């Protein structure tokens, strides 16, 4: 019996770092808000990062199609902004989720919804869109299809 308990204990210790290394969708989005420049992030899917890269290349040093900080729907991101936000996660299956971000006490007029998928075993942001007064979809803006 001792051997079995020791085996399960060792297995649990071995799996703990792997489980801790895979943050959930809400933690991934919070990480994005902690980054100073949202155009290059390890939390994006390969597809979304390639859209950011293509937009930057096409802009050739100028402002590209994305001319505002989408994380706050155009409002400037300040160091204390994150503590004034609420993050709500909604899982849509084992490999898809949404995280809605809005100001605490907000009415949803400036909420941003993040679509996340599992890519290479980790949660990644695949797109974002605003709901409420000012509607947009990040991938469409990056492609030059909408502003």
Residue pairs with C-beta under 8 A, 6 or more apart in sequence:
22 121
22 122
22 123
23 31
23 123
24 89
24 97
24 123
25 89
25 91
25 97
25 98
25 99
25 114
25 116
25 123
26 87
26 89
26 99
28 43
28 99
28 116
28 122
28 123
28 124
28 125
29 43
29 87
29 99
29 101
29 114
29 116
29 125
30 82
30 87
31 41
31 43
32 38
32 41
32 43
32 71
32 114
32 125
33 71
33 77
33 81
33 82
33 85
33 101
34 82
35 41
38 69
38 70
38 71
39 52
39 56
39 66
40 49
40 52
41 49
41 125
43 123
43 124
43 125
44 52
44 124
44 125
44 126
45 117
45 119
45 124
45 125
45 126
46 119
47 126
48 124
48 125
48 126
48 127
48 138
48 139
48 142
51 139
51 142
51 143
52 66
52 142
54 142
55 64
55 65
55 66
55 142
55 143
55 144
56 64
58 64
58 65
58 144
59 65
64 142
65 141
65 142
65 143
65 144
65 147
66 138
66 141
66 142
67 147
68 74
69 75
69 76
69 77
70 112
70 128
70 130
70 136
70 138
70 141
71 77
71 101
71 112
72 81
72 110
72 112
73 110
73 111
73 112
73 130
73 134
74 134
75 110
84 103
84 104
85 101
85 102
85 103
85 104
86 101
86 102
86 103
86 104
86 106
87 99
87 100
87 101
88 99
88 100
88 101
89 97
89 98
89 99
90 97
90 98
90 99
90 100
91 97
92 98
94 118
95 117
95 118
96 115
96 116
96 117
96 118
97 115
97 116
97 117
97 123
98 113
98 114
98 115
98 116
99 113
99 114
99 116
100 111
100 112
100 113
100 114
100 131
101 111
101 112
101 113
101 114
102 108
102 110
102 111
102 112
103 110
107 132
108 131
108 132
109 132
109 133
110 130
110 132
110 133
110 134
111 130
111 131
111 132
112 128
112 129
112 130
112 131
113 128
113 129
113 130
113 131
114 125
114 127
114 128
115 125
115 126
115 127
115 128
115 129
116 123
116 124
116 125
116 126
117 123
117 124
117 126
118 124
119 126
127 137
127 138
127 139
128 137
128 138
129 135
129 136
129 137
129 138
130 136
136 146
136 147
137 146
140 146
141 147
